[in-house]
Amino acid sequence: MKNSKTIFQRLKPGIPKRYLLFVAALVWTFAGSMLFYRGFSVLIDYPDLLWLKIVISIILGLIFYFVLFDKISLKHMQRILMLEIERPCLFSFFNSRSYLMMALMITMGITLRKTGLVPLQYLSAFYVTMGVPLSLSAIRFYYTGIFYKRATTHNS
């Protein structure tokens, strides 16, 4: 029985690795866009020194990207490129630890917003700050997906 796949193997939404990079990019884009939207929608309600808040948030976001997210997104990208299976599961753009981290970050953000522990005008600047590295990571995934052949040659 060479073709006897389990029910899970037949139902698994497997996609090519290149498309998995685009799925990852879309998830990072969604997260970054959501944070930008939430952050900017509140920041404009507090117009005092608005441009300074935006510039500082972007600079801090860039620093956060180069210190942490650059390594995180590179690790995920390389893990996808190095997967041995040709059609990995649609949801394998993250490993289990990263899904847990994402759930904790979302929960923390919602909790801070709902409880008011951090005033919304400050939390909104943090949202913009976090939107920057998420968006830059998304761009990295899009780039790798577009230039997939070059990336697979380079990582071999």
C-alpha positions as CSV (number, residue, x, y, z in Angstrom):
1,M,0.0,0.0,0.0
2,K,2.3,2.7,-1.2
3,N,-0.5,5.4,-1.6
4,S,-2.2,4.7,1.7
5,K,-2.1,8.1,3.4
6,T,-3.7,8.8,6.7
7,I,-6.8,11.0,6.9
8,F,-4.6,13.8,8.3
9,Q,-2.1,13.5,5.5
10,R,-4.9,13.8,2.9
11,L,-6.5,16.8,4.7
12,K,-3.3,18.7,5.4
13,P,-3.4,22.0,3.5
14,G,0.1,21.6,2.0
15,I,1.5,24.3,-0.2
16,P,4.9,24.9,-1.9
17,K,7.5,26.5,0.3
18,R,7.6,29.6,-1.9
19,Y,3.9,30.2,-1.2
20,L,4.5,29.6,2.5
21,L,6.9,32.5,2.4
22,F,4.0,34.7,1.0
23,V,1.7,33.4,3.7
24,A,4.2,34.4,6.4
25,A,4.5,37.8,4.7
26,L,0.8,38.3,4.7
27,V,0.6,37.4,8.4
28,W,3.4,39.8,9.3
29,T,1.7,42.5,7.1
30,F,-1.6,42.0,8.8
31,A,-0.1,42.2,12.3
32,G,2.0,45.3,11.4
33,S,-1.0,47.0,9.7
34,M,-3.2,46.3,12.6
35,L,-0.7,47.9,15.0
36,F,-0.2,50.9,12.7
37,Y,-4.0,51.4,12.4
38,R,-4.5,51.1,16.2
39,G,-1.5,53.3,17.0
40,F,-2.2,56.1,14.4
41,S,-5.9,56.2,15.1
42,V,-5.2,57.1,18.7
43,L,-2.1,59.2,18.2
44,I,-4.0,61.7,16.0
45,D,-6.4,62.2,18.9
46,Y,-3.4,63.6,20.9
47,P,-1.9,66.0,18.4
48,D,0.6,67.6,20.8
49,L,4.1,66.9,19.4
50,L,2.5,64.4,16.9
51,W,5.4,64.5,14.4
52,L,7.9,64.0,17.2
53,K,6.0,61.0,18.6
54,I,5.8,59.5,15.1
55,V,9.5,60.0,14.3
56,I,10.6,58.6,17.7
57,S,8.2,55.6,17.3
58,I,9.7,54.9,13.8
59,I,13.3,55.2,15.0
60,L,12.6,52.9,18.0
61,G,10.8,50.5,15.6
62,L,13.9,50.5,13.4
63,I,16.2,49.8,16.3
64,F,13.8,47.0,17.5
65,Y,13.9,45.5,14.0
66,F,17.7,45.5,13.7
67,V,18.3,44.3,17.3
68,L,15.6,41.6,17.4
69,F,13.2,41.1,14.5
70,D,16.0,40.9,11.9
71,K,17.2,37.7,13.5
72,I,13.7,36.3,14.2
73,S,12.5,36.8,10.6
74,L,15.7,35.4,9.2
75,K,15.4,32.3,11.4
76,H,11.8,31.7,10.2
77,M,12.7,32.4,6.6
78,Q,15.6,30.0,6.7
79,R,13.6,27.3,8.5
80,I,11.0,27.5,5.7
81,L,13.6,27.3,3.0
82,M,15.3,24.3,4.7
83,L,12.1,22.3,5.3
84,E,12.7,18.8,3.8
85,I,9.1,18.4,2.8
86,E,8.2,20.0,-0.6
87,R,4.6,20.9,0.4
88,P,4.6,21.8,4.1
89,C,1.5,22.6,5.9
90,L,0.0,26.1,5.3
91,F,0.4,26.8,9.1
92,S,4.0,25.9,9.3
93,F,5.3,29.4,8.7
94,F,5.8,29.6,12.4
95,N,7.0,26.9,14.8
96,S,5.0,26.1,17.9
97,R,7.1,28.4,20.1
98,S,6.4,31.3,17.8
99,Y,2.7,30.6,17.8
100,L,2.8,30.7,21.6
101,M,4.8,33.9,21.6
102,M,2.3,35.5,19.2
103,A,-0.6,34.5,21.4
104,L,1.1,35.9,24.5
105,M,1.9,39.2,22.7
106,I,-1.7,39.6,21.4
107,T,-3.1,38.8,24.8
108,M,-0.8,41.3,26.5
109,G,-1.7,44.0,24.0
110,I,-5.4,43.4,24.4
111,T,-5.0,43.3,28.2
112,L,-3.1,46.5,28.3
113,R,-5.6,48.3,26.1
114,K,-8.7,47.0,27.9
115,T,-7.4,47.5,31.5
116,G,-6.0,51.0,31.0
117,L,-2.8,50.1,32.9
118,V,-0.9,52.1,30.3
119,P,-2.6,55.3,29.0
120,L,-3.8,54.8,25.5
121,Q,-1.8,57.7,24.1
122,Y,1.4,56.0,25.2
123,L,0.2,52.5,24.2
124,S,-0.6,53.9,20.7
125,A,3.0,55.1,20.3
126,F,4.2,51.6,21.3
127,Y,1.8,50.1,18.7
128,V,3.4,52.2,16.0
129,T,6.8,51.3,17.2
130,M,6.0,47.5,17.0
131,G,4.3,48.0,13.6
132,V,7.7,49.0,12.1
133,P,9.6,45.8,12.7
134,L,6.6,43.6,11.8
135,S,6.2,45.5,8.5
136,L,9.9,45.3,7.7
137,S,9.9,41.6,8.4
138,A,7.0,41.2,6.0
139,I,9.0,42.9,3.3
140,R,11.8,40.5,3.9
141,F,9.4,37.5,3.4
142,Y,7.9,39.1,0.2
143,Y,11.4,39.7,-1.1
144,T,12.5,36.1,-0.4
145,G,9.3,34.7,-2.0
146,I,9.7,36.9,-5.1
147,F,13.4,35.9,-5.5
148,Y,12.8,32.3,-4.3
149,K,15.1,30.6,-6.8
150,R,18.0,32.9,-5.7
151,A,17.2,32.2,-2.0
152,T,17.1,28.4,-2.4
153,T,20.4,28.5,-4.4
154,H,22.0,30.7,-1.7
155,N,20.9,28.5,1.2
156,S,21.9,25.2,-0.4
